[in-house]
Amino acid sequence: MDHPFITTLMKSGPVGQTILAGLLLLSGYSWAVIVSKIRALRHAEDGIAAFLQRFHASGVEWLRSGSSDAGREGSLARVYQAGAAAYRNQLQIAGAYDALGADRVEATLDAEVAESVAELERGLTVLAVLASASPFVGLFGTVWGIMNAFRGMSSEGSAGIAAVAPGVAEALITTVAGLAVAIPAVVAYNLLNRRVRLLELKLDRFIPEFLDGAALASRGSSPGHSAEDDGAPVFASHDPRGAR
């Protein structure tokens, strides 16, 4: 026994079949983007959590030594490395880390955060477009199916079920197909966008932490600075669990 969907698809005209085929392809592409973004954001979340755990446990030597062992990959590690490079360049050029140098380092961190957020958002625009456009593609199929229904009524000379059923079925199935693409896309977009915003918040919160550590590391042997301070965690007052 034939499936109703297959039967309706076979009885649809070339326009209806083209619309259904296009929506089927868009659905597959939408799910591919959703799965890819879930994996990418999970990897980013794990990388940020691991980086912050090492970063909060380290002393000021993380910056003085020029080591990048705090993290070699991930968005937050790249932000750190960009800020560390700007910090060392400031010391080499000006010989001191003053207020102007801090502003330059902060500008570098802001730029790297913006670039990292743009990378995290990649693919969300596709979901937004699919969520907004798919219902209209389905609506086009709906209107076309209704037109076929009226055309059937005209050719049959009556409004019987046999005359209008093919066109109405084509209209309804294209509507369902459009919604089947749009609903998962809009739900995924909202959920994934929220995760991106949370990651962006963690990246933004890292900037003042980095600047505080850079200011402490630049003190060197200034009065009141003891060697014991170098071994103490720079951000011991921050709870690492709060950044997860």
PyMOL commands that set and color helices and strands:
alter all, ss='L'
color gray80, all
select helices_A, chain A and resi 4-11+14-57+61-64+75-94+99-120+124-156+161-217+227-231+240-243
alter helices_A, ss='H'
color red, helices_A
deselect
rebuild
show_as cartoon
